[in-house]
Amino acid sequence: QVRPVESGGGLVQNGDSLRLSCAPSGITFSGYGMGWFRQALGKEREFVAFINWAGSSTYYADSVKGRFTISRDNAKNTVYLQMNDLRPEDTAVYYCARKIGGGTSYNNRGSYNYWGQGTQVTVSS
């Protein structure tokens, strides 16, 4: 299958940390911006974080700013999402996606054309 593949989700407690990884399957991340989105049960999929192709620019949703860090290792063709101080409201399926090239908005789902199947993150209180 041609898509990103996420890993690293799990069940943690309030205040714990997790690191999600995203690796390509059948595609490359090289030269493309990458984003993380999440979808809680019964809610719309929402933007979490974005990193440009070089790793020199990052953007975050206000709800995760200061707690989450997106990064990439272009040598390994892998993108990461370090999540610290997790809260119950962070519980969701987390998706990695490759952004369409060009001037599209980094926080818009329509700007991404390759999506992973997601990894579940559950934070207990």
Summary of the structure (lengths in Angstrom):
residues: 125
radius of gyration: 13.4
end to end distance: 36.3
largest distance: 41.0
contacts: 380
relative contact order: 0.31
helix: 5%
strand: 50%
